[in-house]
């Protein structure tokens, strides 16, 4: 009697594999390609593994698969349109599935991902840019809502008997709101 097949699946294996490949790269072990990056006079060389680069970047996959056997295996690739720091971040991302960059470099990382045809990095950059945009929009929305409520309260208090427009004192909410919020309210009004 045959037994039913069962699935043996490791949740940690992909993470462990990436970690081990990163350690091998950092130590220079089993690296079979050197990527030379030169941008505006700054040059650096990065040892790496063809299999990792080809698996994560269609650009590198095309380069390595189009090598001619007569030329022998290519041991170096030159990139001249990518900054050294950005390529270092790209390598860290493809070997670890994560990288920390400054907010103002996210657009550059997206451009690197597009040049090197790295779908995972492109999607990650797009998601982060979307989150950053949503955060700014929420901040702007929160910034405009207090002004609306201030205008509404100003109008309702001005309509009260005994309160005239621009009159200082306890009956006019505009003066008390401004003094309660201080200089921040003035800068919001200017914006």
Secondary structure as GFF3:
##gff-version 3
##sequence-region A 1 191
A	DSSP	alpha_helix	13	27	.	.	.	ID=ss1
A	DSSP	beta_strand	33	39	.	.	.	ID=ss2
A	DSSP	beta_strand	42	48	.	.	.	ID=ss3
A	DSSP	alpha_helix	50	56	.	.	.	ID=ss4
A	DSSP	alpha_helix	58	65	.	.	.	ID=ss5
A	DSSP	three_ten_helix	69	71	.	.	.	ID=ss6
A	DSSP	beta_strand	76	79	.	.	.	ID=ss7
A	DSSP	alpha_helix	84	96	.	.	.	ID=ss8
A	DSSP	three_ten_helix	103	105	.	.	.	ID=ss9
A	DSSP	alpha_helix	106	115	.	.	.	ID=ss10
A	DSSP	alpha_helix	119	158	.	.	.	ID=ss11
A	DSSP	alpha_helix	173	181	.	.	.	ID=ss12
A	DSSP	alpha_helix	183	190	.	.	.	ID=ss13
###
